[in-house]
């Protein structure tokens, strides 16, 4: 399925998405897996790029300096995030095994290279009831970038994320943003469901996602649910027409379900029933 991709567990490039392959305008995304002593070279070209360590350790060598990158795992700690503007070469060298995500979007070069520290990444608990989750503002306003927006989200087993469903495809005056969801599960055989849809039923996708899967949000409203016993992490890269401080603009909630934000436990069936 075009918008549901499986990782290549044996490949150096586990996942790779370009605007051309996704059929959208702005966002590129990849997941790179290096073994001990391997390296990966990347040129940012006309894009700004954000590198997010996922597991392991390595170092990024650029004309702006060398940056140490390390993460025990996505469920263990926040990352340091390397931001690079257009026109920069970067060579990532592993120190043991090293898995990282790399994503970019068109930019003019307004902001310099920078390593965002874990303590700069704001964390908050959102929602309530069965829609309670933790959101990390991995590279979101006020952290500076031209188009890129990054979040990491943690969903307990049995809970939903992105509920009420929301969109950013121009519908309802929402901003136009491309978005990727990269999933990890705890345990590794965990499972989740992801839905993309339009309110008029002209478009609907429902994917059963597993560890290291990628889903593209090309249009419509979307939300994700974690199966009971399957704790869920996902990494969002977004990019589109929002620039600089405009990146703080929220998406548009599906008005059929927006009332849930007033009380996430309302209309909840109470059990036992009809004894």
C-alpha positions as CSV (number, residue, x, y, z in Angstrom):
1,X,0.0,0.0,0.0
2,X,1.4,3.3,-1.1
3,X,0.9,5.2,2.2
4,X,1.9,2.3,4.5
5,X,5.6,1.4,4.2
6,X,7.5,-1.4,5.9
7,X,11.1,-1.0,7.0
8,X,13.9,-2.9,5.3
9,X,15.4,-4.4,8.4
10,X,18.6,-5.5,6.5
11,X,19.2,-2.3,4.6
12,X,21.3,0.7,5.4
13,X,18.4,2.8,4.3
14,X,15.5,1.2,6.1
15,X,12.9,3.7,4.8
16,X,13.1,6.5,2.3
17,X,10.4,8.9,1.1
18,X,10.7,11.9,-1.2
19,X,8.1,14.4,-2.4
20,X,8.1,12.6,-5.7
21,X,7.5,9.1,-4.2
22,X,4.8,10.4,-1.7
23,X,3.1,12.6,-4.3
24,X,3.3,15.7,-2.1
25,X,5.2,19.0,-2.2
26,X,7.4,19.6,0.8
27,X,8.6,16.7,3.0
28,X,11.4,14.1,2.6
29,X,12.0,11.4,5.3
30,X,14.3,8.5,5.8
31,X,15.5,6.1,8.5
32,X,19.2,5.0,8.4
33,X,20.7,2.0,10.1
34,X,24.4,1.9,10.5
35,X,26.6,-0.9,11.9
36,X,29.9,-0.5,13.8
37,X,32.3,1.6,11.7
38,X,29.9,2.4,8.9
39,X,29.2,6.0,7.8
40,X,26.4,7.8,5.9
41,X,27.0,11.0,3.9
42,X,24.2,13.5,3.2
43,X,24.1,16.8,1.5
44,X,21.2,19.1,2.5
45,X,20.9,20.7,-0.9
46,X,18.0,23.2,-1.0
47,X,16.5,21.9,2.2
48,X,16.8,22.3,5.9
49,X,17.3,18.9,7.6
50,X,16.7,17.6,11.1
51,X,18.4,14.4,12.3
52,X,16.8,12.5,15.3
53,X,18.7,9.7,16.9
54,X,16.5,6.6,17.6
55,X,18.9,4.1,19.1
56,X,22.7,3.7,19.5
57,X,25.5,6.3,19.1
58,X,27.4,8.1,16.4
59,X,28.8,11.4,15.5
60,X,27.9,13.9,12.8
61,X,30.7,15.7,11.0
62,X,29.9,19.1,9.4
63,X,31.7,22.3,8.4
64,X,30.0,23.8,11.5
65,X,31.7,21.3,13.8
66,X,31.3,17.7,15.1
67,X,28.2,16.7,17.0
68,X,28.0,13.7,19.3
69,X,24.6,11.9,19.0
70,X,23.5,9.1,21.4
71,X,20.2,7.6,22.5
72,X,19.5,4.5,24.6
73,X,16.1,4.1,22.8
74,X,13.0,6.0,22.0
75,X,11.2,4.7,25.2
76,X,14.2,5.5,27.4
77,X,15.1,9.1,26.8
78,X,14.7,12.3,24.8
79,X,17.1,12.8,21.9
80,X,19.5,15.6,20.9
81,X,18.3,16.9,17.5
82,X,20.7,18.1,14.9
83,X,19.4,20.9,12.6
84,X,21.2,21.7,9.4
85,X,20.3,24.5,6.9
86,X,20.6,24.2,3.1
87,X,24.0,23.7,1.4
88,X,25.6,21.6,4.1
89,X,27.4,18.3,3.9
90,X,27.0,15.9,6.8
91,X,28.8,12.6,7.4
92,X,27.4,10.4,10.2
93,X,29.8,7.8,11.6
94,X,28.5,5.1,13.9
95,X,30.0,4.1,17.2
96,X,28.6,0.6,17.3
97,X,25.1,0.3,15.8
98,X,23.2,3.6,15.2
99,X,19.7,4.1,13.9
100,X,18.5,7.6,13.2
101,X,15.8,9.5,11.3
102,X,16.5,12.2,8.7
103,X,13.9,14.6,7.2
104,X,14.0,17.8,5.3
105,X,11.9,20.5,3.6
106,X,12.6,23.4,1.3
107,X,14.3,26.3,3.0
108,X,16.3,29.5,2.3
109,X,19.0,29.2,5.0
110,X,17.6,31.6,7.6
111,X,18.8,29.5,10.6
112,X,22.4,28.3,11.4
113,X,23.4,24.7,12.3
114,X,22.4,23.8,15.8
115,X,22.2,20.9,18.2
116,X,19.0,21.0,20.2
117,X,19.5,19.5,23.6
118,X,17.0,17.1,25.3
119,X,16.3,19.7,28.0
120,X,15.1,22.2,25.3
121,X,12.4,19.7,24.2
122,X,9.1,20.5,25.9
123,X,7.0,17.5,27.0
124,X,3.3,17.7,27.9
125,X,0.5,15.2,28.6
126,X,-2.5,15.9,26.4
127,X,-6.1,14.6,26.3
128,X,-7.8,12.5,28.9
129,X,-9.7,9.3,29.4
130,X,-8.9,6.8,26.6
131,X,-7.2,9.6,24.6
132,X,-4.4,10.5,27.1
133,X,-0.9,10.6,25.6
134,X,2.4,12.4,26.1
135,X,3.7,14.7,23.4
136,X,7.3,15.9,23.0
137,X,7.8,19.1,21.0
138,X,11.0,17.7,19.4
139,X,11.4,20.6,16.9
140,X,8.3,22.7,17.2
141,X,7.8,26.4,17.8
142,X,9.4,28.2,19.6
143,X,12.4,26.1,18.6
144,X,13.5,27.7,15.3
145,X,13.1,26.2,11.8
146,X,11.7,27.5,8.6
147,X,9.2,24.7,7.7
148,X,10.1,21.6,9.7
149,X,7.9,20.6,12.6
150,X,8.8,17.5,14.7
151,X,6.9,15.7,17.5
152,X,7.5,12.5,19.4
153,X,4.3,10.9,20.9
154,X,3.9,8.2,23.5
155,X,0.6,6.3,23.7
156,X,-0.2,3.8,26.4
157,X,-1.7,0.5,25.4
158,X,-5.4,0.7,24.9
159,X,-5.4,4.5,24.3
160,X,-5.9,6.8,21.3
161,X,-3.7,9.6,20.0
162,X,-4.8,12.5,17.9
163,X,-8.3,12.3,19.1
164,X,-10.5,14.1,18.2
165,X,-9.1,13.4,14.7
166,X,-7.6,16.5,13.1
167,X,-6.4,17.5,9.6
168,X,-4.0,19.9,7.9
169,X,-4.8,19.6,4.2
170,X,-6.6,22.9,3.7
171,X,-10.0,21.6,4.8
172,X,-11.8,24.0,7.2
173,X,-9.1,26.6,6.7
174,X,-6.4,24.3,8.1
175,X,-2.8,24.8,7.0
176,X,-1.4,22.5,4.3
177,X,1.2,20.2,5.8
178,X,2.8,16.9,4.7
179,X,3.3,14.4,7.5
180,X,5.0,11.1,8.3
181,X,4.3,8.8,11.2
182,X,7.2,6.4,12.1
183,X,6.1,3.8,14.6
184,X,7.9,1.8,17.4
185,X,6.1,-0.5,19.7
186,X,6.7,-2.0,23.2
187,X,6.8,-4.9,23.1
188,X,8.2,-5.4,19.6
189,X,5.3,-7.5,18.5
190,X,2.8,-4.8,19.5
191,X,0.2,-3.5,17.1
192,X,-1.7,-0.2,16.5
193,X,-4.3,1.1,14.1
194,X,-3.9,4.3,12.1
195,X,-6.8,5.9,10.1
196,X,-6.8,8.7,7.4
197,X,-10.2,9.8,6.2
198,X,-12.4,12.5,4.7
199,X,-15.6,13.5,6.3
200,X,-17.6,13.0,3.1
201,X,-16.4,9.4,2.9
202,X,-14.6,10.0,-0.4
203,X,-11.3,8.8,1.1
204,X,-10.5,6.4,3.9
205,X,-7.4,4.4,4.8
206,X,-7.0,2.1,7.9
207,X,-3.7,0.5,8.5
208,X,-2.6,-2.1,11.1
209,X,0.8,-0.8,11.9
210,X,3.7,-2.7,13.6
211,X,7.1,-1.9,14.9
212,X,9.2,0.3,12.5
213,X,6.3,0.9,10.1
214,X,5.8,4.2,8.4
215,X,2.5,5.9,7.4
216,X,2.1,8.9,5.2
217,X,-0.6,11.4,5.9
218,X,-1.4,12.8,2.4
219,X,-4.9,14.1,3.1
220,X,-7.8,14.1,5.4
221,X,-8.3,13.7,9.2
222,X,-6.2,11.2,11.1
223,X,-5.8,9.5,14.4
224,X,-4.0,6.5,15.9
225,X,-4.9,3.8,18.5
226,X,-2.7,1.4,20.4
227,X,-3.9,-2.1,21.1
228,X,-4.2,-3.1,24.8
229,X,-0.8,-4.3,26.0
230,X,1.0,-2.5,23.1
231,X,2.6,0.8,24.1
232,X,3.2,3.0,21.2
233,X,5.8,5.6,20.1
234,X,5.7,7.6,16.9
235,X,7.8,10.2,15.4
236,X,6.1,12.9,13.3
237,X,7.9,15.0,10.7
238,X,5.7,17.8,9.2
239,X,6.4,20.4,6.6
240,X,4.3,22.7,4.4
241,X,3.1,26.2,3.9
242,X,3.6,27.4,7.5
243,X,6.9,29.3,8.0
244,X,8.8,30.2,11.1
245,X,6.5,31.3,13.9
246,X,3.5,30.3,11.8
247,X,4.5,26.7,12.7
248,X,2.7,27.1,16.0
249,X,-0.7,27.2,14.2
250,X,-2.8,24.2,15.3
251,X,-4.6,21.7,13.0
252,X,-8.3,21.6,12.5
253,X,-10.4,19.2,14.5
254,X,-13.1,17.1,13.0
255,X,-16.3,19.0,14.2
256,X,-18.1,15.7,14.5
257,X,-15.8,14.8,17.5
258,X,-14.4,18.1,18.7
259,X,-16.8,18.1,21.6
260,X,-14.7,15.4,23.3
261,X,-12.1,18.1,24.3
262,X,-14.7,19.4,26.8
263,X,-14.9,16.1,28.6
264,X,-13.0,13.0,27.3
265,X,-15.1,10.7,29.5
266,X,-18.5,12.0,28.3
267,X,-20.8,9.5,26.6
268,X,-18.8,6.6,28.1
269,X,-20.8,3.4,28.5
270,X,-20.9,2.3,32.1
271,X,-20.5,-1.4,32.8
272,X,-22.1,-3.7,33.9
273,X,-25.0,-3.0,31.6
274,X,-28.6,-4.5,31.7
275,X,-28.0,-7.1,34.4
